[in-house]
Every structure is written in structure tokens, then in C-alpha cells.
Amino acid sequence: QVQLVESGGGLVQAGGSLRLSCATSGIIFMLNAMGWYRQAPGKERELVARITSGGRTNYADSVKGRVTISRDNAKNTVDLQMNSLKPEDTATYYCNVLTVFGGDYWGQGTQVTVSS
């Protein structure tokens, strides 16, 4: 059974930092892209950052320069370091994993709230 478990969300003041982590289990091998998405109330889910198995990254324009995604291929984990947080970063953040066999898995989400 595949599981993705996010951690690291919370309440932070504007300008602060948070580090989100996503641990995977049940995915033995052949992970492809890993990423973080977010969804604010009343809005569609959007990509925050993605990293391929080869380490290539892409970021949403709204977070470029403030966010860094990283992965540990040995542990099958993906982290999201978020700095200079803004109130508009408030959302539920979801971990997503794609496998080379076409698997598409999501975590349950972790809440990030940035106060002004």
C-alpha cells in the first residue's frame, strides 16, 4: 500500500520560514517526479515546485527565489524549504509522487498558515 505522509506545516508570521517534508512508503523503486502542490480555500490546486529523478526543478513564479525543493532518492523523501513566507502562501500543501509506471500518488495535506 502506497502512503505519502507530509509534515512540517503550521502557523508562522509573514517573513518566516517553514520546511515541509514528505515521507513515502510502499513505493519500492522507480520514482519519477516528486512535487508539492497547494490549495487555498476557494482556489484550484496549483503546483508549487517539482523535482525530477535527475534533480531538475521547476517552481511556480509566485514562489521563485523563496522556495527550494529537494529530494533524497535513497530515502524516497521530498522536502520543501519555504522562506520569506507571505500571507498569500496560506494553503493546504500536498505532496505528489509520480512513478515511471504511471502511478500518481497524493498525501493527505498539511496546513500552512502565514499571518500578517
N, C-alpha and C positions, 0 to 999 in steps of 0.2 A: 504494500500500500504506500503510495507516494504522499509525503507530507512536507509542507513548507511552513515553517514557523518563524514569524517575524518578532523582533524585539527591539527595544530602544526608543520607542515613541514616548511622548509625554508633553508636558506644558513647559514652554520656555518663553522668555521675553524676546522681543524683537532685538536682533543683533546677536542673539545667542547661537549656540551650536547643538546639534544632536547627531548621534551616529546610530543608524538603523542597521540591524543585522538580520540575515535570513539564513536559517539552517534547513538543510534538506535531508530527507531520509527516504529510503525506498527507491531512490534513483541511483542505481549502482554505477552506471557509466554512461557515456555518450551524451553528456550535457552539451547543449549548444549555447544559445544566447541566454543570459540571465539579466533581469532588469527590475526596475522599480517604477511603479505607476502610482498615481494618486487620484483621489476623487473627493472633491469638495461638495458640500450639500448643494443640490440643485444643478450640479455641473456633471459633464461627462468625465469618465475616467480618461486620464491622459498620461502619456509617457513622461517620466522624469529623466531616467537615464537607463542605458542599456550597455552591456559589455558582452562581446563575443567570446567564444572559447579561446580565440587567439589574442584577446586583450584589446581589441578595437572597441572604442567607446563612442557613444553619441549622447548628447544631452538636449533637453528642451531649452529653447532660447531663454526662457524665463529663469533658469537656474544656472546657466553657464557662468563659470567663474566663482560660483558659491558652493557647488556640489561636486563631489568626487565619488565615483563608483569603483569598487574593487572586488575582486573575487579570489577565492582560494580554491584552486582546482583539486587540490589534494583532499580538502575537507568538504568540497561542494557547497561552499557558502558564498554569499554575496553581501557586501556591505555598502551603505550609502552614508558618506560623511557630508553633513549639511552645515554650512557656516553662514553667518550674516543672515539669519532667518528673518523673514518678513511675515507680517500678518497674513498676507495672501498665500503663504505656503501652508496655511492651516488646511488639513485634509486627512483623510484616511489613506495611508500608504500601503501598497500591496506589492509583495514580491511575486515575480513571474519567472518561470523557467521553461525553456523550450528544449526538447531533445532532438537528436538527429533523426529519430524515428517518427517525428511529428507530434510527440507529446507536448501538451500545453498545460502547465500547472500553475495554480494560484495559491497564495497564502490567504489567511483569514483577515489580514489587515491589521495595522497598528496606527493608532491615532496620534497625530502631531498637531498641537495647538500652539500658535505663536501669538502672544499677547502684545498689544501696542503700548 
